Amino acid sequence: MLDTIAAISLIIAALCSVLVAIDVILRPQKMWIMNVVWILTPLYSSVLGLWAYYQLGRLTTKKNAQAAQQRGEEMQKPFWQSVAVGAMHCGSGCTLGDIIAEWFIFFVPFALFGEKLFGAWIVDYAVAFLLGIAFQYFTIKPMKDLSVKEGIWAAIKADTLSLSSWQIGMYGWMAIATFAIFGHELQQTQPVFWFMMQIAMLAGFLTSYPVNWWLLKQKIKEVM
């Protein structure tokens, strides 16, 4: 039964991601990196990510930005929505990084303290961190017209706490699933594994949301 639920969840999420991909091709975002963010977000959040795109992503298209500029207006969202977008921006890097890292671990197993899960966490974090910095770099550098060095440093400051808080939520859920719910490690070839990862990513969103709130309030991270 759980295998069926997992498979359905993954299929729906993939369809939601495809719908967003089609829409961003027709209506590209003001910042190109946000096209990638919105496409990746439904992979874990499914219909919630699709809903968020139509509620928030459609507001920041290149066409809407140009229209607002011509009217002499500045596009602004309520602060809580900006925080959500900031968390999803972080989560997209984590999502892509974890997908890459988990398949790498599948083919090249790595254990820590005798547990493959702990080894996977190390690789997950490393890959997600590099991608998260890249995502932030391509957001902050053009917004502030920074040099490459300044852009990288600003990206590190903006994403380190955000990404770490996201991974804490993700790791927490995967530990519960592995040791408490199933009592053994799940395999990447099982739909249930990726279903648990979807839930883990949602947990990561919850743990990173207050951190992104603080980062935006302190102007360490840019409003997107």
N, C-alpha and C positions, 0 to 999 in steps of 0.2 A: 504493500500500500504506500509506504513512504517513498519507494523508488518511483512510483507513478506520480505522486505529488511533486517530487523533485524534478522529474522530467518535464512535467507540465509547467512548473515554475520557470525552468530554464528556457523553455520554448517561448513562453510569453515574454520573458525578459529580452530574449533575442529579437523578437518581433517588435517590441517597443523601441529597441535600439535602432533597428532598421528604419522604423517610421521617423525617428528623430534624424537619422542620417539623411534620409530623402528630403526632409524639411530644411535642414541646414544647407543642403546643396542649393535649394531654391531660394532660401533666405539666410545667407551667411551672416555670422555674427560680426560685430564691430571689431572684436579682437579674434583673430583666426584660431588661437589656442582654445577659445571657448567652444568652437565647433567640435573639437575633440572631446572636451569636457562633457558637453551635453550628449554626445553619442555614447560615451562610456558609462555615464551615470545610470541609465536604465538597466545595464547588465546586472547590477545588484539590486537596484530599487524598483525595477519592473514598472508597473503602471504608475507608481508614485513618481518615478523619475520622468516618465512621459508627461504626467500632469504638471510637474514642476517646470518642465521645458516650455509647455504651452502657456503657463502662468507667468514665468519669469524670463525664460530664454527668448521668447518672441519679442520681449520689450527691448532687448539690446541687440537687435539686428543692425547691420550696417545701414539699411534703408531707414530705419527708425532713428538711428543716431544722426544721419545726415538731415532728416526732416526736422529734428529737434534743434540742430545747429542753425539751420536756416531761419527758424523761428526765434533764435536767440535764447533757447531754453536749455536747461541742463537735465539730462535723464537721471532721475533719482528714484530709488526704491526705499520702502520702509527699512529701517536698520536691521530688523530681524530677518528680512529677506536677503539683505546683503550678506549677513552672517551665514545664512544657509547656502548661498551661492559660493561663498568662500570655503565652506566645509566641503561642498561637492567638488570644487576645484581641486582641493587636496585629495579627496577620495578618488578622483579619476586617476591621478598618478599612482595612488595605492592600488587601485583595481588593476590597472595595466601591469604594474610591477609585480603584483602577486600572481597574476596569470602566467607571466613569463617565468617567474621564480619557481612556482609550483611545478610547472612542466619540466623545468631544468632539474629540480630535485627528483622528479620521477625517474628521469633517465640517469641522473648522477646523484644517487642517494648520499645524504650527509647527516650524520647523527651527532647530537650533543648530549652528554650525560646519559648515553644509551638510548636516547629518544630521537627518532627521526623528526618528530614534530618540532622539537626545540631547534634542531639544525635547520629546518625549513624556515623557522622564524628569523634566523640570522640572515639567510639569503633573501627572504622576503623583504626585510627591512632595508637591506643594502640596495636592492634593485629599486624598491619603491622610493627610497630617499633620492637616488640619482634622477629618477624620472620626475619626482616631485619638485626637485630643484630646477629641472629643465622647464617644467610647466610654469613655475613661478618666474623664472628668468624671462620667458617669452611673454609674460604678462607685465612684469614690472619695468623691464628695460625700455620698451617702446612708450610706456605711459610716462616715464620720468626722463626719457632721453639720456640714459646712463651709458657709461663706457662698459665694455665687456666685464672688466674686473669689478666695477661698482655694481653691475647688474647681478653678477654671481653672488657677491656678498649680501646684497639686499635679498636675493632669493633664499639664501641659506637662513638668514634671520627670520624671514617670513614663514618658511615652511617647516623648519626643524621641530618646533613645538607642536604645530598643527598636525604634521605627519605622525609624530610620536604619540600624540594623544589618540589619533585615529587607530594606529596599530595596537595600542593598549586595549581598546574596545574589541578590535578584531581578534587579537590573541586570547582575550578573556573568554569570548564565546567559543572559539575553537578548542580551548582547553576544557571547557565545560562539556562540549559535544564529544570530544575524544575520550576523556577520562571518566566523566559522570554519566553521560547519556548512553554512549555505545560501549565504553570500556575497552576500546581498541582504536588504533589509527585507521582512518578511512583512506581509501586509495583515490588518486586523482582520476582514475578511469570510471569511478562510480558517480552517477548523477547526484547521489546524496551528499557526496563531498562538496560539490559545487553549490548545492542548495544550502548546506551549512555555511559555506563561504558567503553566500548572499546575505544570510542572517548576520554573519560576522561583520560584514561591511556596514550594515544598518546599525549595528552596535558601535562600530567605529565612528559613524556619523554622529551618534548621540554623545560619545565621549569627546569628540573634537569640537562640537558646536560651542560649548562655553569657552574653550580655548581660542577659537576663532573670534568670538565676541570680544575677548580681551585684546587680541592682536589688532583687530580693527579699531577698537577704542583708543589703543595706544599708538595707532597709525604706523605700526610695524608692518602690517599687511595692507595692501591696497584694496579699496572697494571696487568690485567688478560688476 
